[in-house]
Amino acid sequence: MAFLFESFESWKNYSVEKKISLHQVAMEYEKEQRGRTEKEIWDGLANAWSVMKDAVQTGLEEDMTSRSGMINNGAKKVYNYPKPVLSKEFQNLISRALAAKEVNSCMGRIVAAPTAGASGIMPGVLYTLQEIHEIEDKKILEAMLLAAGIALIMEQKASISGAVGGCQAETGTAAAMAAGAIVYCLDGNTDQIFNAVAITVQCMLGLVCDPVAGLVEVPCVVRNASAAAIANSSAQIGLANVSSVIPVDEVIEAMGEIGASMETRYKETALGGLAATKTGQAIAKKVLIRDIEIMPDEGVK
Ligand code: SF4
């Protein structure tokens, strides 16, 4: 079945031919490729969903100050700010995506969906979607399975790693997963789901990976918030049957082509972009000096 997840087209064709939904195809794949039972897969998804929700809560309730100090309880500040830019729901979405990602930057427990650097997007989006639309847990788990299928194809056709394809591959894939999950939860069909995925990736193309001091903090945390917003805007567009014009498989191929031609300094090496700015370099130097001072054998000086 591995061939099914080489393209969105073959995924759709199989689902039409067998008269099963996209997430059921992903379930068949998981059972066959990983040798797991259906119950084990559902239990694993339920556990992942629980960890995602915990990460959101932890990020909004506990102290989230990273060792470098670059992350300092931003999610709580956004969540509690008295003036919503659009609506309280949008403010919640943004702060929850920040919250779960801050937990990762502070070495807490998260679900890498698909990577640790992008671990705030799915939790922020699904948590807020469930709250607004009162979606039952079962549907959320099905949407997560569908999202896993989206990530699998993007990994095959391009990449899900910042070190290989830039941030478009990491936060872009998570945003595409989230957009597909939203459309599924709101009863969209396969074409609407794939349009939302394609539109999301179109909005994220070219994004470089340039983490300051090589830490997955800046700009990673705020990119989780913006990717969550893009996932929602793309889902809204896709649901309304607005075409992505370029088919989803071709959009992902474009992402792969851009990633392959991206210079190494934009691929998690911390040599370009924000990492190479004057301030970025100064922070990197400070972090390095502190790491040398806190050598494991010597303890904190
Ligand atoms: S900038 Fe790089 S490390 Fe940070 S989230 Fe994007 S891909 Fe990951």
Boltz pocket constraint, residues with backbone or C-beta under 6 A from the ligand:
constraints:
  - pocket:
      binder: B
      contacts: [[A, 117], [A, 118], [A, 161], [A, 162], [A, 163], [A, 166], [A, 167], [A, 168], [A, 170], [A, 171], [A, 208], [A, 209], [A, 210], [A, 211], [A, 215], [A, 216], [A, 217], [A, 219], [A, 220], [A, 223], [A, 268]]
      max_distance: 6.0
